[in-house]
Amino acid sequence: MKQKIIRNVLTPETLGLIDAAHRTGSMAAAARELGVVPSALTYRIRRVEDALDVLLFDRSSRQARLTEAGKELLREGNRVLIELDAIANRVKRVATGWEPQLTLSVDSIISRSTVMELCEAFFALKPPTRLKIREEALSGTLQALTSGQADLAIGVSMEAGTHQDLQSKVLGNTQFVYAVAPHHPLARAQEPITNNVMQAHRVVAVADSVQRGSGVTIGLLGGQDVFTVPGMLAKLDAQMRGLGGGFLPEYLARPHIEAGRLVEKKVTPKPRVMRVSYAWRATDGKALHWWLKQLETTRTRSALLER
């Protein structure tokens, strides 16, 4: 009986009321936003508190501040709402064959211009599918897929074979070069530059976009000063400004090396070659099928990694 009462009061609409009160900072402001009477909003929230036998808001504060229990309810409630949306989307997909939305998790090493050209070709079909792109890095690219936040991950540098519900194929290899700005101290350093010499200078590193866990780091030396940036384009910009050195995808660095904005340096560690893949969940969705068909071509694969 108790569980039935909780289910009756803990509805998506009620979660929306709690979220509005939390966002606006007061019951009155939330009521105005939602177009309801403040007393009605307060009554609905108190019903949830009574059913759960917990306080969701700190009554000692003049503002609508969530208690720890309230924060947990909102956090888990939002997760449930996302699941409900996912169920609705799956139902629509079964009915029409086209996904309501397709989300791509694209690693920062992937050519943005090529991705945009593919988006342009996709939209030319006038599909009913909305397209969303998430910029990710390192293990975050794959995690967006495994956590259900993306349907297709492009530029996966981690092993996807351990996930039984995923399929993956090799996209190709990305060659990295070590480069610094012309005015950086290492631009005049004797080659090949050793780890000991590099360690004395700041390195520019891309942050792992993984949401949970510590993520991974690549190309860092113990005790080295690190400037962390959100993506590969920001890393390129930082290195051209002389804010640090580091490895860059050759296709990204080469035009700037040839223009004199960067100086390529030989280093004792061999230049890295990263094998890059793409991964997806098995589905009959027409939008995903279109993207997978494009990724099957050698020309598209090369353009994603070399432009």
Secondary structure, 3 states (H helix, E strand, C coil): CHHHHHHHHCCHHHHHHHHHHHHHCCHHHHHHHHCCCHHHHHHHHHHHHHHHCCCCECCCCCCCCECHHHHHHHHHHHHHHHHHHHHHHHHHHHHHCCCCEEEEEEECCCCHHHHHHHHHHHHCCCCCCEEEEEEECCHHHHHHHHCCCCCEEEEECCCCCCCCCEEEEEEEEEEEEEEECCCCHHHHCCCCECHHHHHCCCEEEECCCCCCCCCCCCCCCCCCCEEEECCHHHHHHHHHCCCCEEEEEHHHHHHHHHCCCCEEECECCCCCEEEEEEEEECCCCHHHHHHHHHHCCHHHHHHHHHC
